[in-house]
């Protein structure tokens, strides 16, 4: 369980989060991040990737593009991947380098010129040839040649993330792109390329990866200079050697940066756990059950336990209680706490959980803390569940930015 990993490997973060809540500094529904652990995870990922000859683009959607955390990551991994144009906006607003756009979500046609002018990404992923024509026109207007990746459809997508070129369509697509001015085919990508096998407790390649590697080989055999084979999906310290083994050139770490990869549920992840979720008992129910405030209860998190107490000591010493999230078809106003018989959970008590999350689709606060050289924890920032990036719509001509 993620909670067990935090208790064992980062107890200082747990205590810091409890103290912040008990003192009224942070409200319930706050994710508390350890910036030092995030920084160290980024350093480890960058170092191992370098030894394997791999490139990295970091993913920041899950941390809601928090500027404190992005700065810590950028110190080791210079460039980001933007999952959509709104993510690109948030990153560009803080001066971050956006190196990969268009994957998983295509950029709206009217925003392509401005995003290209502002980001000038290393690669732009194409899901179809209509997008290629749009990006060609934008590149010509800027007097540049835009490297592009073909999104390969290996048939192993999550709902809402379909699209791309089947392996048998790749050669025709590459030939069509070669005729478009302002574009240069530089590689291929897909997602997910690695998945976590819970029963076997290991990462496995997907059909997307097989299709990706086969497509790259066909394109190279036909004379295309394929420089990048980008294979995101559970990119972590454990997966980086697999990327190199299968011939990929790039990965895109996200949850590895916060130590919330699937293997952390077993406590076997090399990455440090760097985040906890703080809530509060909101009401009593008959039979000893209680409710806790939600807002950040990500439906796919599969959280099963919570620490509950009125002091850091109680949180550390008492056994976790069972927690039940609402089904995904309902709003996560609150979750249910189920203590063992005889244990009462008082209203106002602190509740701490740890689980996988996606902050950009939640309505949670986020707090960033860090331990100084003397071992004291400092609150660096507390951000409400909104962010206001400089919109691409502010420059509809596409002429601004560099």
N, C-alpha and C positions, 0 to 999 in steps of 0.2 A: 504494500500500500504506500502511496505517496506520503501519507501522514507519518508512517513509520520511518521513512527515509529522512524526513525533516527532523523528527525527534532525535534520531541517532546521529545525523551528519551535520545538522545546522541548528542545534538547540538555541543558539544565541538569537537567531532570527525569530524563533517562536516566542521567546521571552520578550524580545523587543516589541513584537506586534501586540502581545498581551498587555504590556505596560502602556503602550500608546492608546489602546482602547480603554483600559481601566482608568486612565487619567483624562479621558474625554478628548484627546487630541485627534483621534480618527473615529469616524462613525462606523456603524455596521455597514456591510457591503463594500468593504475595502480590500483590494489585493495589495499586500505588502511585499515589496521586492527588495532583495539584498543586492545592491549595485556591485559590491565587491565580488560576490559569487558570480554574477553575470559577467563581469569583466574577466574573471579567471576562466570561466567556461569558454568565452570567446578566444582568449589567448591559447588555451589548449587546442581548440578546434583549428585555429589558424596555424599553430605549430605543426600539428599532425598532418594537416592538408599540405603544408609546404614540403614535408618529408616525402609525401606520396606524389608530389607534382600535381596537386589538384588546386583548382581555383574555387573560391567561395563567394556567394552573394548571401547576405543575411536577410532573413525574413523578420519583419517587425510588426505585422498585423496583430499577432497574439498579445503583444505588450502595448497595443494601442499607440504605437509610434512615440512612446514616451521619450522626451528629449534627454532626460538624465540617463536612461538606459541605452538609448541609441548612441549617445556620446561614448559610453563605456565600450560598446561593441565596436564602434568605428575605429577605436584605437588599434584594433587588431585586424578587423575585417572591413576593408575600406568601402566596399560597394554593397548596395541593397538591391533586392528584387521587390518590386511593387506588385502586389497581388491584383490591384485594380488602380484606376486613375485617382481615386480618392486617397489611397495609400501613397501614391506618388506625390500628390499635393502635400500631404502631411510631412513627408520626408524632405521635400524640396524647401518647404517653409522654414526648416531648421538647418538648412545648408548641407544636408546629407546628399551623398552621391547616389543617384538612382541608376544602376547599371543594367537592369533587365526589366523590361515592361512588356505588357501584353499577354501575360500568362500568370494566373489562370483565366483572368477576365480580359477580353479584348477592350481596347480603348475606344470610346465612342468616336465616330468619324470626325465630328466637328472639333473635338479636343486634341486630335492627333497633332496638328501643326504646333500648337502652343506647348504641348508636352515635349515634343521633339526638340523645340527651341530651348526649353528650360532645362531639360534633363540631358539631352544628347547622349542617350544610353549606349552602352557597348553593344547590346543586342536587343532586338525587338521580336517577340514571338508572333508568328502568323498562324491563325486557325483556318484561314481560307484565302482564296486568291483575290476576293474583293478587298480584303484588308491590305493585301500586298499592293494593290493599285493605289489605295488611299495613302499608304506610307510612302510609296514612290513619289507621289505628287508633293507631299510635304518635304521630303528630302531634297527634291529638285528645287523647291522654293528657297530652301536654306543653303543650297549649293554644297550639299554634303552627300556622301554615300553611307547609307544606313545598313550595317550588318543585321541580318535577320536569321531567326531560327524557325524551322518547321516544327510545329507541334505534331507529334506522331501519335496516332490513334491505335493503341494496342488493345482496345476493347475492355480495359479494366479501370473505368473511371467511376468517380462518385457522382451521384445524381446532381445535375446542375453544372457539371464540369465537363460535359461531353464536347466533342469537336476536335478538329484536326484532320490530318491526312493519314489514311490507311497505308500500310507499307506498299501495297500495289499501286498507290496513287503518287508516291513520293517522286518518282522520276519525272512524271508529267508536270508536277507542281514545280520542281526544281528548274525544269526547262522553261516553263512560263515565267518564273521569277528572273531567270537569266536575261530575258528579253526586256525587263522593266528597268528603265534608267533610275539611278539613285539608290538601287538596292544591291546588296551582295549577300548571297547565301553563305553563311559562315558556320551553320550547325543545325542540330536537332535537339529537341527536348520532349519530355512527356511528364505526366504525374498521375498517380504515384508510381515511382519506380521500385521502391522497397516498401514492404509491409511487415507489420509485427505479427508473428504467428504465436498466439497466446498459449496454445497447447504445447508447442515445442519450445516456447520461450526463446525465440530467436527471430532475426530479421530474414525475410526471404525476398528474392527478386519477383517482380510481377510480370505479367504478359506485356505490359507497357515497356519494361526494360528490354525484353527480348526483341520487341518490334523496333525499339530505338536503336539498339546496336546493329541489328540487321539492316535498317534503313541507312545508317551512317556508312556501313561497309559498301552498300550498293552505290551510294552517292560518290564515295571516294573512288570506287572502281570505274565510275563513269567520268572521272576527271574533276569533280567538284572538290574544292579545298575545304574540307570539313575540319574546322579548328575547334569547335566546341560540341561536346556531347554532354548536355546538361541533364542530370538524372536526379531531380529532387524527390523527396519522400522519406521522412524519418532520418534526414541527414544528421549524423551524430558521430561521436568518437568511435562507436562500434561499427557504423556503416561506412565511414570513410575508406577503410581498407577494402570493403566490398566494391565501392565505386572504382577504385584503382584496379581491382581484380577484373572487373567486367569491361574495362576500357573507357569509362566515363572520364570527362575532364573537369566537370564542375558539380558541386552540390550546393544546397541552399538550406543551411541550418536555421531552425526556428525554435522549437521547443528544447533543443539541446542547449540553447543559451540560458534557459531558466531551469534546466535540470528536470524537465517534466516530460521526458521521452517515455515511451511505453515501458521500457525495461526498468525505469525507476520505480514502477509499481512493485518490482521484486527486490528493490534496494540494491540492484547490481549495476546501475549506471555509473560510468566514470564521471559524468558531469555532477557538479554540486547542486542539490536542491536549493533554489533561490527565491521561492515565492510561497506565501501562505495566503489563505482567504480568511478574513475576519468578519464575523457576524455577531449576533447578540440574541439571546432568548427574548422573544417578543410576546409570548402568551403561554398560559398553561392550558392543558387539555385534560379531559377526564382520563383516569387510568394511569396517570403519571407521565403521559407524553407531553411534549412541548413543541412550540413552533419557534423557528429562528428566521430572522429577516433574510430575504433573498435579493435578487437583482443581478447576481453574478453566478447563478447556479447553472453553469453550462450543461446542457442536456446530455452531451456525449461524454461527460466527465467520469461517470460511473463511480462517484464518491460514495463510500459506504460508512465512514466513521468521522466523528468530530470530537475534539477535546472541548470540554465545557467546564468553566470554573469562574470564581469571583476573585481570583488572584493568580499571578503567574505560577506560584507554588502549587496551587490546586490543579491548574492545567497540566503541569508537569507530572504530578504524582497520581492523579486519578486516571483510571482506565478510560479509553475512548467509549463513546456511546454510538449506537447505530444511528445512521441518518438516512432519510429517504427523500430524494428529490422528487418534485412533481413530474409527471410524464411530459414529454416534450411538446405535446399539443396544448399544454396549459402554460399560462404566464407564471414565471417563477417568483411570485410575490414573497413566498416563504417556503421553508422546507420543514419536514417533520423530524423531530428528535425522539428517539425511543430508548430511554435509559433502562437499566435492569431494575427488577422489582426492588422497591425500597429506596431508590435514589430519586431525589427531587431536583429538578433543574430550575433554579429561581429566575424569575423575569429580570432581565438586565445582565445576566451572566454572560461572560465572553464565550464566544464559540469560534474555534479555529479549525479549518479544514485545509487540505491540500489535494489538488487535482489538476488535470489538464484543463485548459481554458482557452478562450478566444476573446480577448477583451474588446476587440473592435466591433463585436456584435452584441456586447453586453452593456449594461447601464450602471457600471460600478465605478467607485472611486479607486484611485491608485496612489499608494504611498511608496516612496523610494527611501530606503534607509541604507546606511553603511557604517561599518565599524572602523574607528580611527586607529592610529598606531598604538594608542594606549588601551585599546580594547573597549572603548566607549561607543555605543551606538548613537548615531545622529540621524534625525529626520531631515532629509534633503528636500523633499517636495511632497505636497498633497494636492492631487489634481481631481477636480470633479469629473463626472462622466460625460464630458463634452470636450471637443477640441475644434478649433476654428482655423484650419489651414488657409493660406492664401490661395484662393480658387483659381483654377485654370481659366475660368470664365471671365476673370478680370482682364484678360488680354485676348479677346476673341480674334484679333488679327493674326496671332501666332508669331508676331515680330519681336516679342520681348524675351528676355532671359538669355543666358549664355552658359 
